Amino acid sequence: MLRGNAVISQVTVTINEALDIRNRESSVREC
């Protein structure tokens, strides 16, 4: 269970980072 939660947390962090990069790119494109 602990290992599974750790993996899920890592995946969520990576997804959040990817979303942040997309948001930054989109904001730059808008400007």
C-alpha positions in Angstrom: 0.0 0.0 0.0 2.7 2.5 1.0 4.6 1.7 -2.2 1.5 2.2 -4.3 0.7 5.5 -2.7 4.3 6.7 -3.3 4.0 5.8 -7.0 0.7 7.6 -7.3 2.1 10.7 -5.6 5.1 10.7 -8.0 2.8 10.3 -11.0 0.5 13.2 -9.8 3.6 15.4 -9.3 4.9 14.6 -12.8 1.4 15.3 -14.3 1.2 18.6 -12.4 4.6 19.6 -13.7 3.6 18.7 -17.3 0.4 20.8 -16.9 2.4 23.7 -15.6 4.7 23.6 -18.6 1.7 23.5 -20.9 0.2 26.5 -19.2 3.4 28.4 -19.4 3.7 27.6 -23.1 0.1 28.6 -23.8 0.6 31.9 -21.9 3.7 32.7 -23.9 1.9 31.9 -27.1 -0.9 34.3 -26.2 1.6 37.1 -25.5 
